[in-house]
Amino acid sequence: MTLTAQHIGKMMAERGLRSSVQRVAVMRYLVDHRTHPSVDEIYNGLRDGMPSLALATVYNALDALAGAGLVRRLDIGGDVARFDYSEQAHAHFVCRKCGMVYDIRGEMQMPAIPAGFEAAEIDVTVYGLCKKCKNK
C-alpha cells in the first residue's frame, strides 16, 4: 500500500502532529517497507533521495510519529529498536537465530489485569525460530 504525501499529512494533522518533508518521508518508508526497519535502515534507505537528511532528524521524526500513535517502536531485545506501521493491531514473531521480525495477524485478547490497574494497550511478541532457520 502506498500512501500519498497528502494522505500522510492528513493522518499527522488528525493526530495533532505537524507535517514536514522528513516526517512524511520516514512515514512513507515505513508504509512501503514492512520489514520492521531500524533507524539506521530507514536513514540509509532515505539518504540518497534526501542528501541533507541527518540521522538525528530520522530519530526525531520517529519519536514524533510514535508519540502521535502513527508508528510503533518495537523493543524486541538486542541493541536496536525496530519500527512498524500498520493500520491494524497485531503481534510479532521474532526469530532468535536470524533476527527477522514477522507480523502475526489475528485477534489479540487482553490478559486478566490485576484489580486497580488500567491497561492502555497490549503488545505481544513471540520468540522462536522462523521456518527458514528451523529447516536449516
BADREN-748858 format. One record per residue (C-alpha): residue in three letters; chain; residue number from 0; x, y, z. Coordinates in nm, 3 decimals. Layout:
code,unit,pos,x,y,z
ALA,A,NUM,X,Y,Z
...
***
This chain:
code,unit,pos,x,y,z
MET,A,0,0.000,0.000,0.000
THR,A,1,0.140,0.340,-0.094
LEU,A,2,0.001,0.646,0.075
THR,A,3,0.035,0.987,-0.084
ALA,A,4,0.218,1.267,0.094
GLN,A,5,-0.116,1.445,0.121
HIS,A,6,-0.280,1.146,0.291
ILE,A,7,0.014,1.107,0.530
GLY,A,8,-0.001,1.479,0.609
LYS,A,9,-0.372,1.444,0.684
MET,A,10,-0.305,1.148,0.915
MET,A,11,-0.049,1.358,1.102
ALA,A,12,-0.283,1.657,1.130
GLU,A,13,-0.558,1.433,1.271
ARG,A,14,-0.316,1.334,1.549
GLY,A,15,-0.207,1.692,1.613
LEU,A,16,0.133,1.643,1.453
ARG,A,17,0.288,1.899,1.222
SER,A,18,0.375,1.756,0.882
SER,A,19,0.727,1.801,0.745
VAL,A,20,0.908,1.665,0.441
GLN,A,21,1.126,1.449,0.665
ARG,A,22,0.837,1.309,0.871
VAL,A,23,0.640,1.229,0.558
ALA,A,24,0.946,1.055,0.405
VAL,A,25,1.002,0.845,0.720
MET,A,26,0.634,0.754,0.739
ARG,A,27,0.621,0.663,0.370
TYR,A,28,0.933,0.447,0.413
LEU,A,29,0.761,0.253,0.693
VAL,A,30,0.444,0.213,0.488
ASP,A,31,0.640,0.085,0.188
HIS,A,32,0.889,-0.133,0.382
ARG,A,33,0.706,-0.370,0.614
THR,A,34,1.034,-0.522,0.732
HIS,A,35,1.032,-0.357,1.078
PRO,A,36,1.340,-0.148,0.993
SER,A,37,1.582,0.008,1.241
VAL,A,38,1.663,0.379,1.246
ASP,A,39,1.982,0.311,1.050
GLU,A,40,1.795,0.114,0.785
ILE,A,41,1.542,0.395,0.744
TYR,A,42,1.819,0.657,0.727
ASN,A,43,2.019,0.457,0.472
GLY,A,44,1.705,0.398,0.266
LEU,A,45,1.624,0.769,0.251
ARG,A,46,1.957,0.950,0.237
ASP,A,47,2.023,0.900,-0.136
GLY,A,48,1.699,1.083,-0.217
MET,A,49,1.749,1.334,0.066
PRO,A,50,2.123,1.412,0.085
SER,A,51,2.078,1.673,0.359
LEU,A,52,1.890,1.429,0.585
ALA,A,53,2.057,1.381,0.923
LEU,A,54,2.038,1.068,1.133
ALA,A,55,1.915,1.281,1.425
THR,A,56,1.626,1.401,1.206
VAL,A,57,1.519,1.040,1.148
TYR,A,58,1.531,0.975,1.525
ASN,A,59,1.325,1.288,1.590
ALA,A,60,1.072,1.203,1.318
LEU,A,61,1.027,0.851,1.456
ASP,A,62,0.985,0.984,1.811
ALA,A,63,0.718,1.227,1.691
LEU,A,64,0.538,0.964,1.481
ALA,A,65,0.544,0.711,1.766
GLY,A,66,0.429,0.976,2.013
ALA,A,67,0.133,1.051,1.789
GLY,A,68,0.049,0.680,1.766
LEU,A,69,0.115,0.657,1.391
VAL,A,70,0.402,0.407,1.421
ARG,A,71,0.511,0.160,1.685
ARG,A,72,0.854,0.130,1.835
LEU,A,73,0.934,-0.238,1.882
ASP,A,74,1.171,-0.306,2.169
ILE,A,75,1.226,-0.671,2.092
GLY,A,76,1.557,-0.722,2.261
GLY,A,77,1.906,-0.655,2.145
ASP,A,78,2.060,-0.315,2.098
VAL,A,79,1.843,-0.193,1.812
ALA,A,80,1.482,-0.078,1.822
ARG,A,81,1.268,-0.154,1.520
PHE,A,82,0.973,0.045,1.387
ASP,A,83,0.642,-0.065,1.244
TYR,A,84,0.349,0.096,1.066
SER,A,85,0.021,-0.086,1.040
GLU,A,86,-0.339,0.021,1.038
GLN,A,87,-0.431,-0.293,1.233
ALA,A,88,-0.316,-0.404,1.576
HIS,A,89,-0.108,-0.718,1.551
ALA,A,90,0.150,-0.925,1.734
HIS,A,91,0.506,-1.003,1.626
PHE,A,92,0.721,-1.313,1.590
VAL,A,93,1.097,-1.267,1.633
CYS,A,94,1.337,-1.533,1.513
ARG,A,95,1.609,-1.587,1.772
LYS,A,96,1.853,-1.709,1.506
CYS,A,97,1.828,-1.467,1.211
GLY,A,98,1.661,-1.176,1.393
MET,A,99,1.381,-1.132,1.139
VAL,A,100,1.055,-0.987,1.269
TYR,A,101,0.725,-1.110,1.127
ASP,A,102,0.372,-0.980,1.171
ILE,A,103,0.122,-1.214,1.333
ARG,A,104,-0.235,-1.131,1.238
GLY,A,105,-0.540,-1.234,1.431
GLU,A,106,-0.742,-1.134,1.729
MET,A,107,-0.544,-1.034,2.035
GLN,A,108,-0.711,-1.064,2.371
MET,A,109,-0.632,-0.855,2.674
PRO,A,110,-0.498,-1.075,2.956
ALA,A,111,-0.650,-1.055,3.303
ILE,A,112,-0.531,-0.728,3.454
PRO,A,113,-0.498,-0.704,3.834
ALA,A,114,-0.772,-0.512,4.014
GLY,A,115,-0.700,-0.141,4.031
PHE,A,116,-0.474,-0.139,3.726
GLU,A,117,-0.563,0.034,3.399
ALA,A,118,-0.428,-0.114,3.076
ALA,A,119,-0.368,0.117,2.781
GLU,A,120,-0.260,-0.129,2.514
ILE,A,121,-0.147,-0.483,2.455
ASP,A,122,0.187,-0.572,2.296
VAL,A,123,0.251,-0.938,2.214
THR,A,124,0.586,-1.066,2.089
VAL,A,125,0.655,-1.434,2.033
TYR,A,126,1.017,-1.555,2.016
GLY,A,127,1.139,-1.873,1.849
LEU,A,128,1.275,-1.997,1.517
CYS,A,129,1.130,-1.891,1.183
LYS,A,130,1.053,-2.155,0.922
LYS,A,131,1.380,-2.098,0.731
CYS,A,132,1.601,-2.123,1.039
LYS,A,133,1.412,-2.423,1.176
ASN,A,134,1.461,-2.613,0.850
LYS,A,135,1.836,-2.543,0.824
***
